[in-house]
Amino acid sequence: MLDLFDSFIPQLPDAKIKYYPNFIRAKEADKLFKLLINQTPWRNDPITLFGKTYPQPRMTSLHGHTTDAYGYSGIVMQPNPMSKPLLYIEKKLKEFTNEKFTTVLLNLYRDGNDSNGWHADNEKELGKNPVIASISLGASRFFHLKHNTKTYQKLKIELSHGSLLLMEGTTQHFWKHQVAKTAKIVAPRINLTFRKVLKAH
């Protein structure tokens, strides 16, 4: 992979994680954020956890090059077409990572009350060792990681406007991640997680 930007590469067991805080320049990121927050068909699906159903504490939207559904936590989503802003970001990612993604899941965190609990992106549709490319636009939020068995192994990264976080290798097998609620006043944030849905190939 070409190392074109400032980067942070934490040395973690059973994981391959790279963080690029300046992947998209500020003015460009501003424009993309405005387009996506206004043009994206956001939805709020109920989520089932431990047999109980709750409203998701965030808005979501699935987009891709395929009509294959993608599901997690009892939710089944049909992908919307890729918009021009999404195609632009995808092209930029492909040039940088040499990875070809099929699908992108967008999460809109409207304020500090919106969150995403502990989970791994380990759905069978993503393959054995999925590559997840996570783009952040808007307000910075902390991204927490914890090892499944080595409980002392933890990491917290502040994901900034225009940043890229890459998770590869066995990361999803051994680590969980979350975006926690915060009592601070926080402006909206959009997170875009590009992934490969294998049945789409």
C-alpha positions in Angstrom: 0.0 0.0 0.0 1.2 3.5 -0.8 1.9 5.4 2.4 1.0 8.9 1.1 -0.3 10.4 4.3 0.6 10.9 7.9 -0.4 7.7 9.6 -0.8 6.0 13.0 -0.2 2.2 13.0 -0.9 0.8 16.5 1.0 -2.4 17.4 -1.8 -4.7 18.5 -1.9 -8.5 18.8 -4.2 -10.3 16.4 -5.0 -7.1 14.5 -3.9 -5.0 11.5 -5.1 -1.4 11.9 -4.0 1.7 10.2 -5.2 5.3 10.7 -4.8 8.1 8.3 -6.1 11.4 9.8 -5.8 13.5 6.6 -7.0 11.1 4.0 -9.5 13.7 2.6 -8.5 17.3 2.7 -10.7 19.6 4.9 -12.5 21.6 2.2 -13.2 18.5 0.2 -14.4 16.7 3.3 -16.7 19.7 4.1 -18.3 19.5 0.7 -18.8 15.7 0.9 -20.3 15.9 4.3 -22.9 18.5 3.1 -23.8 16.5 0.1 -24.1 13.2 1.9 -26.1 14.5 4.9 -28.6 16.1 2.6 -28.9 13.6 -0.3 -28.6 10.3 1.5 -31.9 8.3 2.0 -31.4 7.9 5.8 -33.5 5.3 7.7 -33.9 4.2 11.3 -34.4 0.5 11.6 -35.2 -1.3 14.9 -32.4 -3.5 16.1 -32.8 -6.9 17.9 -30.3 -7.6 20.7 -30.6 -10.5 23.1 -34.2 -11.1 22.0 -35.4 -7.5 22.6 -36.0 -4.9 19.9 -34.9 -1.3 20.2 -34.7 1.7 17.9 -31.2 2.1 16.6 -29.4 5.1 18.2 -28.3 6.4 14.8 -29.5 6.7 11.2 -28.2 4.3 8.5 -28.1 3.9 4.7 -26.7 1.0 2.6 -25.4 1.5 -0.9 -23.6 -0.7 -3.4 -22.9 -2.1 -6.8 -25.2 -5.1 -6.2 -28.8 -5.8 -5.4 -27.7 -8.4 -2.7 -29.2 -7.7 0.7 -26.9 -7.2 3.7 -27.9 -7.9 7.3 -26.8 -7.6 10.9 -28.5 -7.9 14.3 -31.8 -8.9 12.8 -31.8 -6.1 10.2 -31.9 -6.8 6.5 -31.0 -3.9 4.2 -31.3 -3.6 0.4 -28.6 -1.4 -1.1 -29.4 1.9 -2.7 -27.4 2.9 -5.8 -24.0 4.5 -5.4 -24.3 8.3 -5.5 -21.7 10.6 -7.0 -20.1 11.5 -3.6 -19.9 7.8 -2.7 -18.3 6.9 -6.1 -15.8 9.6 -5.6 -14.7 8.4 -2.2 -14.7 4.8 -3.4 -12.4 5.7 -6.3 -10.1 7.5 -3.9 -10.0 4.4 -1.6 -9.3 2.0 -4.5 -6.4 4.1 -5.7 -4.9 4.1 -2.2 -5.6 0.6 -1.0 -5.9 -1.3 -4.2 -9.0 -2.9 -2.8 -12.3 -3.3 -4.7 -15.3 -2.7 -2.5 -18.9 -3.7 -3.3 -20.9 -2.0 -0.6 -20.8 0.9 1.8 -22.8 1.3 5.0 -23.3 4.8 6.2 -24.0 5.7 9.8 -25.3 9.2 10.8 -24.6 10.1 14.4 -26.9 13.1 14.9 -25.4 14.2 18.3 -23.7 12.7 21.3 -26.7 10.5 22.2 -26.2 8.5 19.0 -23.9 5.6 19.3 -22.9 2.1 18.0 -22.4 -0.6 20.7 -19.6 -3.2 20.9 -19.5 -5.4 17.8 -17.3 -6.9 15.2 -17.8 -6.7 11.4 -17.7 -10.5 11.1 -20.8 -11.4 9.1 -20.3 -14.4 6.9 -21.0 -12.4 3.8 -17.8 -10.4 4.4 -15.5 -13.4 4.1 -12.8 -14.9 6.4 -10.6 -11.8 7.0 -12.6 -8.8 5.8 -11.0 -5.5 4.8 -13.1 -2.6 6.3 -12.3 0.9 5.2 -13.9 3.5 7.5 -14.2 7.1 6.5 -15.3 9.8 9.0 -16.9 13.1 8.0 -18.1 15.8 10.4 -17.6 16.0 14.1 -14.8 13.9 15.7 -15.8 10.9 17.8 -13.8 8.4 19.8 -13.5 4.9 18.4 -12.9 2.2 21.0 -11.4 -1.2 20.4 -11.0 -4.1 22.9 -9.6 -7.6 22.5 -12.0 -10.5 23.0 -9.9 -12.4 25.4 -6.9 -10.2 26.3 -9.0 -7.8 28.2 -6.1 -5.5 29.1 -5.6 -4.8 25.3 -7.6 -1.7 24.6 -7.3 1.3 22.3 -9.1 4.6 21.8 -8.7 6.7 18.6 -10.3 10.0 17.9 -11.6 9.8 14.3 -11.3 13.2 12.8 -13.0 14.9 9.8 -11.7 13.4 6.6 -9.9 10.5 8.2 -9.5 6.9 7.1 -9.3 3.9 9.5 -8.4 0.6 7.9 -9.1 -2.7 9.6 -7.7 -5.8 8.0 -6.4 -9.4 8.6 -7.8 -11.1 11.7 -9.0 -7.9 13.4 -12.7 -8.8 13.3 -12.0 -12.3 14.8 -10.2 -11.0 17.9 -11.4 -7.5 18.4 -14.7 -5.6 19.0 -15.2 -1.9 18.4 -17.7 0.8 19.3 -18.6 4.5 19.1 -19.9 5.3 22.6 -22.4 7.9 23.7 -20.9 11.2 25.0 -22.4 13.8 27.3 -20.5 16.5 25.4 -22.2 18.7 22.9 -21.3 17.1 19.6 -22.2 18.1 16.0 -23.4 15.5 13.5 -20.9 12.9 12.1 -21.2 10.6 9.1 -19.2 7.3 9.1 -18.9 5.3 5.9 -17.7 1.7 6.1 -16.7 0.3 2.8 -16.6 -3.5 2.6 -16.7 -6.4 0.2 -19.9 -8.5 0.3 -18.6 -11.8 -1.2 -21.9 -13.0 -2.6 -21.9 -9.9 -4.7 -18.9 -11.1 -6.8 
